[in-house]
Amino acid sequence: MIDWAIALHTASQALELVKGLRTIDKEFDKAELKLKIADLTATLADLKTTLIEAKAEATSKDETIEKLKGVNKRVKDGLIERYGYLYRKRSDDPTMPAGNPFCPVCLQKDGLLFETSVRHETGKPLVCPHCDARYDGVTTYVNYVPIRHRSG
């Protein structure tokens, strides 16, 4: 990751060296002038390298953002909302939901999609496998026949 403090410090050093070159007195000899120019050249080379790394990092992050936008769109396009819950769309009829709802707690809290599953206990409630949230009275869609989960 680019260290912006170092990049700004390097740029500041280069500017200071340029200011120093402006104030060189005619009495300085050529050796001292060459030394200051060498320092300036090295500092500018460091700055150029840092800026090239920053550009590469920014490009990489932009590519990652675009990739994630595509993934997000595919996920959203594959979901349908029913009664406040998100479900997968049926492959044979994308206007209908399929399976169990996704956990709204995990979606709001962490932005993660976890499909609830039936817990094998009295009433067979739907439970999030991630956060363990329990959902009673929620519908599961199987072959167009909604199954209502009730606590028992």
Helices and strands as residue ranges (DSSP letters): H 4-22, H 30-77, E 79-82, E 85-89, E 97-98, H 104-110, E 117-118, E 126-127, E 134-135, E 139-142, E 145-148
